[in-house]
């Protein structure tokens, strides 16, 4: 079954309508909830049958995509999906949006108009922002998106540019391959470890493996954000970090009590231990 140019026009119009609807929902979420009052926000999302994670994305994108930006996109005559606007609003490690003020999107819209292009695609926008999938993820066979899948999803012109970029990143490709192989060897060691012999599963071995994996993730996380990195957190981000810290404290107590049998350490933490049991 094929489709016509008219089908494409109608489909883009529907997608544009969906973009506007999501932004309006985000505006509503901004107007009825106050940042930091997560309980009220969660209750409101439940009342309107909206997933809270999706709602936070709507709210954040609506906050970043101001009315002037929306009008610019609407008047451009170039198709831009909600997914693209969400991509530009995503927070970088610096705590700022990847495309603050949508300056990069403005440039892409101007280029599209000059070239007579009908749309700005998400892959094209990601590449302009430098947020395309990490090479390590693309080269990892266990990843949900392979390098072939990623290249295959790009239009011919964008695919050629992506291939040229990979060639120019020869050293980076080598490093990414090395990290992938190191990860594969680690998974192989886990597979051959205790509890994988085909007999009755060893729950203790499984717990130990998961804890080692958590430790590796923690070390990798800290290496990505060294002390020299400048971080400026908003109050909402600080609140989220505080919640994570509480979970990590509970996890540390769980390890002491369940794994290390640290009864003296657990004696003063009866309340925390009950929380872990739940």
Secondary structure as a PSIPRED ss2 file (coil, helix, strand):
# PSIPRED VFORMAT (PSIPRED V4.0)

   1 X C   1.000  0.000  0.000
   2 X C   1.000  0.000  0.000
   3 X C   1.000  0.000  0.000
   4 X C   1.000  0.000  0.000
   5 X H   0.000  1.000  0.000
   6 X H   0.000  1.000  0.000
   7 X H   0.000  1.000  0.000
   8 X H   0.000  1.000  0.000
   9 X H   0.000  1.000  0.000
  10 X H   0.000  1.000  0.000
  11 X H   0.000  1.000  0.000
  12 X H   0.000  1.000  0.000
  13 X H   0.000  1.000  0.000
  14 X H   0.000  1.000  0.000
  15 X H   0.000  1.000  0.000
  16 X H   0.000  1.000  0.000
  17 X H   0.000  1.000  0.000
  18 X H   0.000  1.000  0.000
  19 X H   0.000  1.000  0.000
  20 X H   0.000  1.000  0.000
  21 X H   0.000  1.000  0.000
  22 X H   0.000  1.000  0.000
  23 X H   0.000  1.000  0.000
  24 X H   0.000  1.000  0.000
  25 X H   0.000  1.000  0.000
  26 X H   0.000  1.000  0.000
  27 X H   0.000  1.000  0.000
  28 X H   0.000  1.000  0.000
  29 X H   0.000  1.000  0.000
  30 X H   0.000  1.000  0.000
  31 X H   0.000  1.000  0.000
  32 X H   0.000  1.000  0.000
  33 X C   1.000  0.000  0.000
  34 X C   1.000  0.000  0.000
  35 X C   1.000  0.000  0.000
  36 X C   1.000  0.000  0.000
  37 X C   1.000  0.000  0.000
  38 X H   0.000  1.000  0.000
  39 X H   0.000  1.000  0.000
  40 X H   0.000  1.000  0.000
  41 X H   0.000  1.000  0.000
  42 X H   0.000  1.000  0.000
  43 X H   0.000  1.000  0.000
  44 X H   0.000  1.000  0.000
  45 X H   0.000  1.000  0.000
  46 X H   0.000  1.000  0.000
  47 X H   0.000  1.000  0.000
  48 X C   1.000  0.000  0.000
  49 X C   1.000  0.000  0.000
  50 X C   1.000  0.000  0.000
  51 X C   1.000  0.000  0.000
  52 X H   0.000  1.000  0.000
  53 X H   0.000  1.000  0.000
  54 X H   0.000  1.000  0.000
  55 X H   0.000  1.000  0.000
  56 X H   0.000  1.000  0.000
  57 X H   0.000  1.000  0.000
  58 X H   0.000  1.000  0.000
  59 X H   0.000  1.000  0.000
  60 X H   0.000  1.000  0.000
  61 X H   0.000  1.000  0.000
  62 X H   0.000  1.000  0.000
  63 X H   0.000  1.000  0.000
  64 X H   0.000  1.000  0.000
  65 X C   1.000  0.000  0.000
  66 X C   1.000  0.000  0.000
  67 X H   0.000  1.000  0.000
  68 X H   0.000  1.000  0.000
  69 X H   0.000  1.000  0.000
  70 X H   0.000  1.000  0.000
  71 X H   0.000  1.000  0.000
  72 X H   0.000  1.000  0.000
  73 X H   0.000  1.000  0.000
  74 X H   0.000  1.000  0.000
  75 X H   0.000  1.000  0.000
  76 X H   0.000  1.000  0.000
  77 X C   1.000  0.000  0.000
  78 X C   1.000  0.000  0.000
  79 X E   0.000  0.000  1.000
  80 X C   1.000  0.000  0.000
  81 X C   1.000  0.000  0.000
  82 X H   0.000  1.000  0.000
  83 X H   0.000  1.000  0.000
  84 X H   0.000  1.000  0.000
  85 X H   0.000  1.000  0.000
  86 X H   0.000  1.000  0.000
  87 X H   0.000  1.000  0.000
  88 X H   0.000  1.000  0.000
  89 X H   0.000  1.000  0.000
  90 X C   1.000  0.000  0.000
  91 X E   0.000  0.000  1.000
  92 X C   1.000  0.000  0.000
  93 X C   1.000  0.000  0.000
  94 X C   1.000  0.000  0.000
  95 X C   1.000  0.000  0.000
  96 X C   1.000  0.000  0.000
  97 X E   0.000  0.000  1.000
  98 X C   1.000  0.000  0.000
  99 X C   1.000  0.000  0.000
 100 X H   0.000  1.000  0.000
 101 X H   0.000  1.000  0.000
 102 X H   0.000  1.000  0.000
 103 X H   0.000  1.000  0.000
 104 X H   0.000  1.000  0.000
 105 X H   0.000  1.000  0.000
 106 X H   0.000  1.000  0.000
 107 X H   0.000  1.000  0.000
 108 X H   0.000  1.000  0.000
 109 X H   0.000  1.000  0.000
 110 X H   0.000  1.000  0.000
 111 X H   0.000  1.000  0.000
 112 X H   0.000  1.000  0.000
 113 X H   0.000  1.000  0.000
 114 X H   0.000  1.000  0.000
 115 X H   0.000  1.000  0.000
 116 X C   1.000  0.000  0.000
 117 X C   1.000  0.000  0.000
 118 X C   1.000  0.000  0.000
 119 X E   0.000  0.000  1.000
 120 X C   1.000  0.000  0.000
 121 X C   1.000  0.000  0.000
 122 X H   0.000  1.000  0.000
 123 X H   0.000  1.000  0.000
 124 X H   0.000  1.000  0.000
 125 X H   0.000  1.000  0.000
 126 X H   0.000  1.000  0.000
 127 X H   0.000  1.000  0.000
 128 X H   0.000  1.000  0.000
 129 X H   0.000  1.000  0.000
 130 X C   1.000  0.000  0.000
 131 X C   1.000  0.000  0.000
 132 X C   1.000  0.000  0.000
 133 X C   1.000  0.000  0.000
 134 X C   1.000  0.000  0.000
 135 X H   0.000  1.000  0.000
 136 X H   0.000  1.000  0.000
 137 X H   0.000  1.000  0.000
 138 X H   0.000  1.000  0.000
 139 X H   0.000  1.000  0.000
 140 X C   1.000  0.000  0.000
 141 X C   1.000  0.000  0.000
 142 X C   1.000  0.000  0.000
 143 X C   1.000  0.000  0.000
 144 X C   1.000  0.000  0.000
 145 X C   1.000  0.000  0.000
 146 X C   1.000  0.000  0.000
 147 X H   0.000  1.000  0.000
 148 X H   0.000  1.000  0.000
 149 X H   0.000  1.000  0.000
 150 X H   0.000  1.000  0.000
 151 X H   0.000  1.000  0.000
 152 X H   0.000  1.000  0.000
 153 X C   1.000  0.000  0.000
 154 X C   1.000  0.000  0.000
 155 X C   1.000  0.000  0.000
 156 X H   0.000  1.000  0.000
 157 X H   0.000  1.000  0.000
 158 X H   0.000  1.000  0.000
 159 X H   0.000  1.000  0.000
 160 X H   0.000  1.000  0.000
 161 X H   0.000  1.000  0.000
 162 X H   0.000  1.000  0.000
 163 X H   0.000  1.000  0.000
 164 X H   0.000  1.000  0.000
 165 X H   0.000  1.000  0.000
 166 X H   0.000  1.000  0.000
 167 X H   0.000  1.000  0.000
 168 X H   0.000  1.000  0.000
 169 X C   1.000  0.000  0.000
 170 X H   0.000  1.000  0.000
 171 X H   0.000  1.000  0.000
 172 X H   0.000  1.000  0.000
 173 X H   0.000  1.000  0.000
 174 X H   0.000  1.000  0.000
 175 X H   0.000  1.000  0.000
 176 X H   0.000  1.000  0.000
 177 X H   0.000  1.000  0.000
 178 X H   0.000  1.000  0.000
 179 X H   0.000  1.000  0.000
 180 X H   0.000  1.000  0.000
 181 X H   0.000  1.000  0.000
 182 X H   0.000  1.000  0.000
 183 X H   0.000  1.000  0.000
 184 X H   0.000  1.000  0.000
 185 X H   0.000  1.000  0.000
 186 X H   0.000  1.000  0.000
 187 X H   0.000  1.000  0.000
 188 X H   0.000  1.000  0.000
 189 X H   0.000  1.000  0.000
 190 X H   0.000  1.000  0.000
 191 X H   0.000  1.000  0.000
 192 X C   1.000  0.000  0.000
 193 X C   1.000  0.000  0.000
 194 X C   1.000  0.000  0.000
 195 X C   1.000  0.000  0.000
 196 X C   1.000  0.000  0.000
 197 X C   1.000  0.000  0.000
 198 X C   1.000  0.000  0.000
 199 X C   1.000  0.000  0.000
 200 X C   1.000  0.000  0.000
 201 X C   1.000  0.000  0.000
 202 X C   1.000  0.000  0.000
 203 X H   0.000  1.000  0.000
 204 X H   0.000  1.000  0.000
 205 X H   0.000  1.000  0.000
 206 X H   0.000  1.000  0.000
 207 X H   0.000  1.000  0.000
 208 X H   0.000  1.000  0.000
 209 X H   0.000  1.000  0.000
 210 X H   0.000  1.000  0.000
 211 X H   0.000  1.000  0.000
 212 X H   0.000  1.000  0.000
 213 X H   0.000  1.000  0.000
 214 X H   0.000  1.000  0.000
 215 X H   0.000  1.000  0.000
 216 X H   0.000  1.000  0.000
 217 X H   0.000  1.000  0.000
 218 X H   0.000  1.000  0.000
 219 X H   0.000  1.000  0.000
 220 X H   0.000  1.000  0.000
 221 X H   0.000  1.000  0.000
 222 X H   0.000  1.000  0.000
 223 X H   0.000  1.000  0.000
 224 X H   0.000  1.000  0.000
 225 X C   1.000  0.000  0.000
 226 X C   1.000  0.000  0.000
 227 X C   1.000  0.000  0.000
 228 X C   1.000  0.000  0.000
 229 X C   1.000  0.000  0.000
 230 X C   1.000  0.000  0.000
 231 X C   1.000  0.000  0.000
 232 X C   1.000  0.000  0.000
 233 X C   1.000  0.000  0.000
 234 X C   1.000  0.000  0.000
 235 X H   0.000  1.000  0.000
 236 X H   0.000  1.000  0.000
 237 X H   0.000  1.000  0.000
 238 X H   0.000  1.000  0.000
 239 X H   0.000  1.000  0.000
 240 X H   0.000  1.000  0.000
 241 X H   0.000  1.000  0.000
 242 X H   0.000  1.000  0.000
 243 X H   0.000  1.000  0.000
 244 X H   0.000  1.000  0.000
 245 X H   0.000  1.000  0.000
 246 X H   0.000  1.000  0.000
 247 X H   0.000  1.000  0.000
 248 X H   0.000  1.000  0.000
 249 X H   0.000  1.000  0.000
 250 X H   0.000  1.000  0.000
 251 X H   0.000  1.000  0.000
 252 X H   0.000  1.000  0.000
 253 X H   0.000  1.000  0.000
 254 X H   0.000  1.000  0.000
 255 X H   0.000  1.000  0.000
 256 X H   0.000  1.000  0.000
 257 X H   0.000  1.000  0.000
 258 X H   0.000  1.000  0.000
 259 X H   0.000  1.000  0.000
 260 X C   1.000  0.000  0.000
 261 X C   1.000  0.000  0.000
 262 X C   1.000  0.000  0.000
 263 X H   0.000  1.000  0.000
 264 X H   0.000  1.000  0.000
 265 X H   0.000  1.000  0.000
 266 X H   0.000  1.000  0.000
 267 X H   0.000  1.000  0.000
 268 X C   1.000  0.000  0.000
 269 X C   1.000  0.000  0.000
 270 X H   0.000  1.000  0.000
 271 X H   0.000  1.000  0.000
 272 X H   0.000  1.000  0.000
 273 X H   0.000  1.000  0.000
 274 X H   0.000  1.000  0.000
 275 X H   0.000  1.000  0.000
 276 X H   0.000  1.000  0.000
 277 X H   0.000  1.000  0.000
 278 X C   1.000  0.000  0.000
